[in-house]
Amino acid sequence: MASPTLCGLNVRVFLACCALWGCTAGQGSQSDEDGEDGEDGEDGETNAPIDNHNDNDAKANEAAGGTAPIGRDAGALPPDGPPVPTPPIDAARADAKPDVSTSPPLASVGCGLPGASGIVAGQVMGHGFVDVFPAAYDQRNAYPLLLVFHSGNGQEYEPLGLPNNGSRSNLNLGFTDTLGNDIIAASVAGTDGNYDIRAGSADLAAADAHLSDLLVKRCIDLSRIYAVGRGAGGKMATAVACRLRSRVRAFARIGSPDVSAIASCGAPVAGFIQAAMNSAEVDPQRNVMIAEALRQNNGCTSATTSWPTTNGMCQLYSTSCVSEPFVNCITPTSVENPNPAETVQRAWRFFGALPGR
């Protein structure tokens, strides 16, 4: 008969052997202790409990909003089901209510300094400017900043909807009306009512200087500075977003026929374009050229995603682009900006969905 000690290779087998041949109390006690300690069996596997500390730490980290550590199975799902993906840039309606509370602000050096509320006007490098601050401006709150540029033969008051010296109220872009006390808006006039976007121009220098001044005197979210404009102002907004790319996150242009600002950009830039299908101001074919120029500038393929909207058609170029997305919206009208509030909502949705950089 084989020795009972040969069954000690496995606890279950050993106990079965004990039932057949009988074991001493000492042998059984030693076998139980070996089993609890996780003695290795014949195949080299251990019977010790699996250490779940690392796995539990990873789950706790995920529950707190973190990510699983490197080496964790990328295909594994957390116990409460698949993770909820971050909404894509086109998940919300383009004309839904704007949301100005996105990522935590990156405060400018001007935060904490007292400043006036309401309208402030003046001169920068011989160019007139007008700024609109929230009615209850709070120097502790970092606000998004809009650099707003006027149409051709215009003045700094017009795109902000502020009547002054016979300014044309119909050229109000509606950003201050729609977004109200949630933003700071600044408008700098161009030379003789228009803008020169050539490198080193006085107009670009004035816009740059005014932006720099605002950053040191006012509380601004450095990650949410945008340039917007219509007509000649759209050209300028595009040029500012390109030339001051390290500080200006994106542009929005409305009914602007200019292609040169995009052609000379030199780097991908996030942008929002709105044009009219039957425009009396801009040749519709020109709008096609503008979208194509930006597509090529941003390294996008021709693939697009429809952007939900109630009026017109918006196409999003995003996942196919090298780095920066853009939206091209065409309204079925002869007027470039038939509903300023709707345009603002679309542009602001696009701005708010942009990733940081």
Disulfide bonds with the S-S distance in Angstrom:
Cys7-Cys17 2.10
Cys18-Cys23 1.81
Cys111-Cys219 2.01
Cys242-Cys265 1.97
Cys300-Cys321 1.95
Cys314-Cys329 2.05
